[in-house]
C-alpha cells in the first residue's frame, strides 16, 4: 500500500503556493508516495499541482478530489492533460460530484440524480483523456469534441465513491476510488468487494482503492480524537458519511481517525492494506512536532512497503 499525504489542507490556517510547494518538497524528502490536493476555495487544485510539480521533480501528484458539477468534462480534460504535459505525466485525477448543499448553494447548480450525472460525466471524460474524439448525447451532457495535448498521457482517474451505485460506476468506468471517512471494516467489507466486482464484470483491471483519513502519531490519541471531533464532528450528519460510520460501528469521525504511537499507527495501516486498500492519503494534524513525527513514520513505512 502506497502512502501519500494531503497538502494545502489548511486545517490550521491559510497556505500560500510557496507554503504548499514546501509541503510537497518535505513529503518527497521524507519518502512518501505522493502529494494530494483537496478542492479548496482559496486555490485551484490543478493549478497548485502544476506549480508543485514544476518545483519538485519526479514525485507523484494527485487530486482528492475536484468537483465535477462546475467543470464541463471537456474543460477538465483539457486542464488535466495540460497538467500531465507540464509535470511529466505524474497526475492521478481524483474527481467526484461533491455534496448537494455545496453544489446547489455555492455553485447554484442542480444536484439532480448525481449518479446519472457521474456516469455521463465519466463516459465523456475518459475517452477525452485518451485523446479520442467524443460525440455523446445523454440526458445531462451533449458533447462533441476532442482534446489533443502533445506530451500528455491519460492520467489514472479515481472517483469519490461510497454508496453502491457510485462504487459500481467507479468499477465500470474509472480506474478506482478515493474514499473518505471509511475505516478498515467499511473498506474491507463494502468498498473493496463492490468496486472489485464491478470492475471484473466490466472486464477492467483491478481497481485502485485509496483511503483518505486524518492521522496522528502521538502518545495522546484521546486528545487527537477529541480534536477531530471538534473540527469534523459535523461530518457525521452527512448521509453518505453516516452510512460509512454505521458500517464501521463508529459514532463519529473521531472513531475512524488513525491515532496512536508508531507501532499502533503502523499496525492500523497494515490492517487497511490487508483489507484491500492500495493507497492511503494521510491528513496529518496537530502541532508542528506531531505533524513531523507523523510524516516521518509514514515516509519510513512507505519506503519499506512491499509495493514501494
Residue pairs with C-beta under 8 A, 6 or more apart in sequence:
1 269
1 272
1 273
1 277
1 278
1 279
1 280
1 305
1 307
2 33
2 34
2 278
2 279
2 280
2 302
2 305
2 307
2 308
3 32
3 33
3 269
3 279
3 280
3 282
3 298
3 299
3 301
3 302
3 305
4 27
4 32
4 33
4 34
4 35
4 36
4 60
4 62
4 279
4 280
4 281
4 282
4 302
5 23
5 27
5 32
5 34
5 35
5 36
5 281
5 282
5 283
5 284
5 295
5 298
6 35
6 36
6 37
6 38
6 64
6 212
6 281
6 282
6 283
6 284
7 20
7 23
7 24
7 27
7 35
7 36
7 37
7 52
8 15
8 19
8 20
8 23
8 37
8 38
8 40
8 43
8 48
9 38
9 40
9 283
10 40
10 42
11 231
11 283
11 285
12 285
14 42
15 23
15 42
15 43
17 43
17 48
17 51
20 43
20 48
20 51
20 52
21 51
21 52
21 55
21 56
23 35
24 35
24 52
24 55
24 56
24 59
24 61
25 55
25 56
26 295
27 34
27 35
27 59
27 295
27 299
28 35
28 56
28 59
30 295
30 296
30 298
30 299
31 299
31 300
31 302
31 303
32 282
32 295
32 298
32 299
32 302
33 60
33 279
33 302
33 308
34 59
34 60
34 61
34 62
34 92
35 52
35 56
35 59
35 60
35 61
35 62
36 61
36 62
36 63
36 64
36 94
36 212
36 281
37 45
37 46
37 48
37 49
37 61
37 62
37 63
37 64
38 45
38 63
38 64
38 65
39 45
39 63
39 65
39 66
39 67
45 63
45 66
46 63
46 66
46 79
46 80
46 83
49 61
49 62
49 63
49 83
49 87
49 91
50 82
50 83
50 86
50 87
52 61
53 59
53 61
53 83
53 86
53 87
53 88
53 90
53 91
54 86
54 87
57 88
58 88
58 90
59 90
60 90
60 92
61 83
61 87
61 90
61 91
61 92
62 91
62 92
62 93
62 94
62 158
62 281
63 91
63 92
63 93
63 94
63 95
64 94
64 158
64 160
64 178
64 210
64 212
64 281
65 94
65 95
65 96
65 158
65 160
65 178
66 76
66 93
66 94
66 95
66 96
67 95
67 96
67 97
67 98
67 102
67 103
68 76
68 95
68 96
68 97
68 98
68 117
68 118
68 121
69 97
69 98
69 103
69 107
69 109
69 111
69 117
70 103
70 107
70 109
71 79
72 143
73 121
73 124
73 125
73 128
73 141
73 143
74 124
74 128
74 143
74 145
74 147
76 95
76 125
77 125
77 128
77 129
77 147
78 147
78 149
80 91
80 93
80 129
80 155
81 129
81 147
81 149
81 152
81 154
81 155
82 149
82 152
83 91
83 155
84 90
84 91
84 149
84 151
84 152
84 153
84 154
84 155
85 149
85 150
85 151
85 152
89 151
89 152
89 153
89 155
91 155
92 155
92 156
92 157
92 158
93 129
93 155
93 156
93 157
93 158
94 157
94 158
94 159
94 160
94 178
94 210
95 121
95 125
95 157
95 158
95 159
95 160
96 118
96 159
96 160
96 161
96 178
97 103
97 111
97 114
97 117
97 118
97 121
97 160
99 238
99 240
100 111
100 114
103 109
103 111
104 110
104 111
115 165
115 166
115 169
116 139
116 140
117 140
118 159
118 166
118 169
119 169
119 173
120 136
120 138
120 139
120 140
120 141
121 140
121 141
122 157
122 159
122 169
122 173
122 174
123 136
123 138
123 173
124 134
124 136
124 141
124 143
125 157
126 154
126 157
126 173
126 174
127 133
127 134
128 134
128 145
128 146
128 147
129 147
129 154
129 155
129 157
130 154
131 146
131 147
131 148
131 149
131 154
132 146
133 145
133 146
134 143
134 144
134 145
134 146
135 143
135 144
136 142
136 143
136 144
156 175
156 176
156 208
157 174
157 175
158 170
158 174
158 175
158 176
158 177
158 178
158 208
158 210
159 166
159 169
159 170
159 173
159 174
159 176
159 177
159 178
160 166
160 177
160 178
160 179
160 180
161 167
161 169
161 170
161 177
161 179
161 191
161 195
162 179
162 180
162 182
162 191
162 240
162 241
162 243
162 244
163 240
163 243
164 194
167 177
167 191
167 194
167 195
167 198
168 194
168 195
168 198
169 198
170 176
170 177
170 195
170 198
170 207
171 194
171 195
171 196
171 197
171 198
171 199
171 200
171 201
171 202
171 204
171 207
172 198
172 199
172 201
172 202
172 204
173 202
174 207
175 205
175 207
175 208
176 195
176 207
176 208
176 209
176 210
176 278
177 191
177 195
177 207
177 208
177 209
177 210
178 210
178 211
178 212
178 281
179 187
179 191
179 209
179 210
179 211
179 212
179 244
180 212
180 213
180 241
181 213
181 235
181 241
181 244
181 245
181 253
181 256
182 190
182 191
182 211
182 213
182 244
182 248
182 256
183 244
183 248
183 250
183 255
183 256
184 248
184 268
184 271
184 272
184 275
185 247
185 248
185 249
185 275
186 244
186 247
186 248
187 209
187 211
187 272
187 275
187 276
187 277
188 274
188 275
188 276
189 247
190 244
190 247
191 209
191 276
192 209
192 275
192 276
192 277
195 207
195 209
196 206
196 207
196 276
199 205
199 206
199 207
208 278
208 279
209 276
209 277
209 278
209 279
210 277
210 278
210 279
210 280
210 281
211 272
211 277
211 279
211 280
211 281
212 280
212 281
212 283
213 256
213 257
213 258
213 280
213 281
213 282
213 283
214 228
214 232
214 253
214 257
214 258
214 283
214 284
214 285
215 257
215 258
215 259
215 265
215 282
215 283
215 284
215 285
215 294
215 298
216 224
216 257
216 258
216 259
216 284
216 285
216 286
216 290
216 294
217 260
217 261
217 262
217 265
217 290
217 293
217 294
217 297
218 224
218 259
218 260
218 261
218 286
218 290
218 293
218 294
219 261
221 259
221 260
221 264
224 257
224 259
224 285
224 286
224 290
225 254
225 255
225 257
225 259
226 254
227 285
227 286
228 253
228 254
228 257
228 285
229 252
229 253
229 254
231 285
232 253
233 252
233 253
233 254
235 241
235 252
235 253
236 242
236 245
236 251
236 252
236 253
241 253
244 256
245 251
245 252
245 253
245 255
245 256
248 255
248 256
250 256
258 265
258 268
258 269
258 282
259 265
260 268
262 297
265 294
265 297
266 297
266 301
269 280
269 301
272 280
273 305
278 307
282 294
282 295
282 298
284 290
284 291
284 294
284 295
285 291
286 294
302 308
